[in-house]
Structure formats: C-alpha cells, structure tokens
C-alpha cells in the first residue's frame, strides 16, 4: 500500500520533534500542578526521580515526564503519590475544590507532627532524669 499526497505527515523534518501544530493545546493545569507538587516534595534530582519510580513501580522516563510537565500520572500512580506525599495530596484536593478535606488533612498532619514532637520531648526528659 502506498501513501498518497493527502496523507498526514507525522514524521518531523529532523526526526527529533513532532511537526509544528501537532500539539497546539496548552498543558492542563493538572499536569503543571502535580509537577510542582512533586518537585516541592521530592526535589528535582535524578536520584529522587528514581525513588519516585520505585515508589510507584513505573519507568524512570515516565516519572521524568511528570517532573518536566510533559504529562501527568495515571490514576493508580496518583493514588500512590498521594499516599506518600502531603504536597501531592493537598494539590489534588485543591484541584478538586475540596477545601474542607484539605483543612482536615492539614489537621491530621499537624496532630501527627505534634505527637512526634511530644514523644521526642518525653525521650529527652526521661534521658535527663537518668543522668541527674
């Protein structure tokens, strides 16, 4: 089967990029917001991308695309990211317009941090009592 002159040309001129006009719509806010949350939580180094890839069970290239705002994670990967990242969780709740749940999540995080702080203080105080 031969191609006609009217067929779409999907190869680029130099072989490294799509022809102009193929991707005209702007990136969705979801992709940008998730990328910012990932960079804020994990940083932007290759080692953190490897960590996120292992965490989600995805390819490192896929994770790099998330960090570079090329595309966003699938639903399954997004759930794993939300389990491991407070910033991603907060971003998703903001995007969903669920400010009530965002406040509840912040309260739960603050309670956990307060418990850890009190536990550390208790350990310090019990250590001081032994040495006195």
N, C-alpha and C positions, 0 to 999 in steps of 0.2 A: 504494500500500500504506500503510495507516495503522498507527500504533503502538498497541499495547494497553496497558492499565494495568499489566500484568505485565512489560513490557519493562524492561531495565536502563536506568537513567538515568545516562548518562556525562557529562553537562554539569554543571558546577558551578553553584551558585546565583548567584555573581557573575561567572562567565565567566573567572576567572583561576586557579582551582585545581581539582584533582580533588575529587570528593565525599569526605567522610571515610570511612575504611575501605577505600579502594581500594588503598592501599599500607601494609599492616599489617606486613609482614615487615621486620626491620631490615636495614640495609645490610650486605652481605657484607664480611668483613674484607679481602678483596682490594681492593675499591674504596677503603676507608679507607687501607690501607697504601700503595697506589700513589699516592694523592693526597698523602700525607705525604712520600713519596719525591720526587715531582715538586716540591712546594713547597720541600723541603730542598735539592734540586739547583739549581732554576731560580729560586726566589723566587715571589712571588705577584702580580707587577705585570702590567698588560695587555700591556706590551711583551714580557715573557717568554712569555706565552701565545701571542702572535703568532709568536715564534721557534719554539716547540714545534709550532704549527700548520704552519708552513712546513717544519719538520724532518720531520714525519710525513705531510704532504700532506693534512691534514684541515682541516675548518672550525674557525674560532676558537671558535665556540659549543660545538662538541664538546669542544675542549680545555678550555674554561672549565668544562664539566660534569665533566671528570676532576679538575681542581683543586678544585672545590667538592664533591667526593664524591657527586655525583649518579649517576654511572655510571663504569665503567672502560673502558680502551682495548680494542679488539679484539686478537686475536692478532697480526695483521700490524703494527698500530701498537705493540703492546707490544714486539715484536722490535726495531723501530726505536728505541724509547725505551731499551731495554736496551743497544743499540749505542752510544748517545750519553750515557748516564747511569749512572755507577757505583752511585749510590744505588738506582735502579730495578732494576738487575741484582741487587744484594745483597738487596733486598726480595723479588724473585721467588724467589731461591734460598732465602731464609729461609722463605717461604710454602710452598715445595715440600719443605722439610725436608732440603735438600741442603747441610748444613753443611760437608761435605768439599769441595764445589765452591766454597763461599763462602771457605774458607781459601785455596784455590788462586787464586781471583780476587783476594783481598787481597794474596797474594804477588806475583802478576803486576803489580798496580798499584804496589806498593812498589818492585819492581825497576825499573819504568819511571820512577818518580819519582827513584830513586837514580841511574839513568843520566843523567837530565836535570840533576840536581844536579852530578854529576861533570863533565859536559860544560860546565856554566856555570863551575865552578871551573877547569877547564882553560883556558877562554877568558880568565878573569880573570888566571890565572897567565901565559899567553902574552902578554897585553896589558901586564902589569907588566914582563916581561923586555924588551920592546921599548923601554919608556920609561926603563929603567935604564941 
